[in-house]
Every structure is written in C-alpha cells, then in structure tokens.
Amino acid sequence: MTDRALILVDLQNDFLPGGALAVSEGDQVIPVANGLIDGFEIIVATQDWHPPDHGSFAANHPGKQPFETIDLNGLSQVLWPVHCVQGQPGAAFAPGLQVDRITKVFRKGTDPSIDSYSGFFDNGHRKSTGLAEWLREQGVKRLTLCGLATDYCVKFTALDALAEGFAVALHLPATRGVNLEPGDVDRAVEEMRSSGVKIED
C-alpha cells in the first residue's frame, strides 16, 4: 500500500491554448504531468464540469463582461468565459494526458449557483466533493499537486488539502497560472508556501 497520491487539477481542453479560458503555456504541463504519473499508484484527476446555466459564466449575466466581479449568492465571483461545459469537447481531458492511468475523477462546479475552484469543496465550503473522504479510505496521507491554474484551482485545492490534514507538495514545473493581475501566480505560490505546501521547483 502507498500513502501517496498525485492530484491532476483540471487538465482540460478549455484551459489549454486555443481553449475558451486558455492558460498561457498550459499545454506544456501535460508531458511533465505524464512524467509524474509514472511515480504514483494512486492518481486523481479533478474536472471542471459546469452546466450551461452556471452562475460563473459572464454570458449568463446580461451586460456583464468576462473577468468582472459580481456577488453570486453571497460570494465574490469572477465572471469567466463559458468553459468546461458538461459533455462538451472543452471539458474533456487534454489530448496526450495518460488518462488510462487515472484512478478516479472528481468533478466540480456542477451546481449552477456556486463555483468550485477546489477539488475538495465548492467556494463557500457548502458541499464536499467527497475527495478527502475517498483519499482517506485509500490510506493516503501525502499529496503531490499539479495542473491548471496555479492561482485558482490549484491554489484552492492545495489549501483545502492542508486544512483536511494532508501533507501537500506542489510540483511547480507542471503548473501554469491565469495571472489576471500581474503577480497573481507569484502571490499564489507564496501563499501556498507560507501555509505549509512544499514547493517542488
């Protein structure tokens, strides 16, 4: 038995160059992630899986533009371009990713009333995805994270993992960020580091 697991965060088409919410150089993390996969027995993938009427989509708020911020049911919400819609090609895992090695997939962002950056909870910590419970059932204590995007879904997944009692490492070469504001990625990495995430350069 192993107490280690690899978490692949949102390695989906819409976050790659050419996608609806492209992360710069997002495609470059795929071969690095594949290299990591070889070192783990337990590999979990998170998958953004939004209904078309999701409240985080700017298109569902007349007069609003992507990257504006609104209040969505009591939480501050960045409005995004329509992305990772359930069953659409953009929500599929990236071509080239060794999906046959993935042990289990946890989908998030399925509730139209609240967004979910973290693989563990929605943004209001109102509902769990079941990821922490499943990892404990497998005997996992240590997590290595990689994926997209550093300053959103990777960061919140890492911080929730710490709060759930896991030891967490971030494999930086297999992550890229959005950087809506200059320095967002650097700040996210520093926040993770200062919270107790081991940063693997």
ChimeraX attribute file (.defattr): number of C-alpha atoms within 10 A of each C-alpha:
attribute: neighborCount
match mode: 1-to-1
recipient: residues
	/A:1	8
	/A:2	12
	/A:3	15
	/A:4	22
	/A:5	24
	/A:6	24
	/A:7	26
	/A:8	27
	/A:9	26
	/A:10	29
	/A:11	28
	/A:12	26
	/A:13	24
	/A:14	26
	/A:15	29
	/A:16	22
	/A:17	15
	/A:18	13
	/A:19	17
	/A:20	16
	/A:21	18
	/A:22	20
	/A:23	21
	/A:24	16
	/A:25	13
	/A:26	25
	/A:27	24
	/A:28	15
	/A:29	21
	/A:30	22
	/A:31	14
	/A:32	18
	/A:33	23
	/A:34	17
	/A:35	13
	/A:36	18
	/A:37	21
	/A:38	11
	/A:39	12
	/A:40	15
	/A:41	16
	/A:42	21
	/A:43	22
	/A:44	21
	/A:45	22
	/A:46	26
	/A:47	23
	/A:48	29
	/A:49	24
	/A:50	26
	/A:51	17
	/A:52	16
	/A:53	14
	/A:54	21
	/A:55	22
	/A:56	27
	/A:57	23
	/A:58	21
	/A:59	18
	/A:60	16
	/A:61	13
	/A:62	7
	/A:63	7
	/A:64	14
	/A:65	16
	/A:66	15
	/A:67	15
	/A:68	11
	/A:69	15
	/A:70	16
	/A:71	10
	/A:72	15
	/A:73	11
	/A:74	9
	/A:75	12
	/A:76	12
	/A:77	19
	/A:78	17
	/A:79	22
	/A:80	18
	/A:81	15
	/A:82	21
	/A:83	26
	/A:84	27
	/A:85	20
	/A:86	18
	/A:87	11
	/A:88	13
	/A:89	15
	/A:90	23
	/A:91	22
	/A:92	19
	/A:93	21
	/A:94	20
	/A:95	12
	/A:96	10
	/A:97	18
	/A:98	16
	/A:99	16
	/A:100	6
	/A:101	15
	/A:102	17
	/A:103	13
	/A:104	15
	/A:105	16
	/A:106	17
	/A:107	20
	/A:108	22
	/A:109	27
	/A:110	19
	/A:111	16
	/A:112	14
	/A:113	12
	/A:114	20
	/A:115	24
	/A:116	26
	/A:117	23
	/A:118	26
	/A:119	32
	/A:120	26
	/A:121	22
	/A:122	20
	/A:123	17
	/A:124	13
	/A:125	12
	/A:126	8
	/A:127	12
	/A:128	14
	/A:129	19
	/A:130	13
	/A:131	19
	/A:132	18
	/A:133	14
	/A:134	12
	/A:135	19
	/A:136	12
	/A:137	9
	/A:138	14
	/A:139	14
	/A:140	19
	/A:141	15
	/A:142	18
	/A:143	23
	/A:144	22
	/A:145	29
	/A:146	30
	/A:147	29
	/A:148	27
	/A:149	25
	/A:150	28
	/A:151	24
	/A:152	18
	/A:153	20
	/A:154	28
	/A:155	26
	/A:156	23
	/A:157	23
	/A:158	29
	/A:159	20
	/A:160	18
	/A:161	22
	/A:162	19
	/A:163	11
	/A:164	12
	/A:165	11
	/A:166	20
	/A:167	18
	/A:168	25
	/A:169	21
	/A:170	26
	/A:171	18
	/A:172	17
	/A:173	14
	/A:174	25
	/A:175	28
	/A:176	23
	/A:177	24
	/A:178	19
	/A:179	18
	/A:180	10
	/A:181	7
	/A:182	9
	/A:183	10
	/A:184	16
	/A:185	21
	/A:186	14
	/A:187	14
	/A:188	19
	/A:189	20
	/A:190	14
	/A:191	15
	/A:192	23
	/A:193	16
	/A:194	10
	/A:195	13
	/A:196	15
	/A:197	24
	/A:198	16
	/A:199	16
	/A:200	12
	/A:201	8
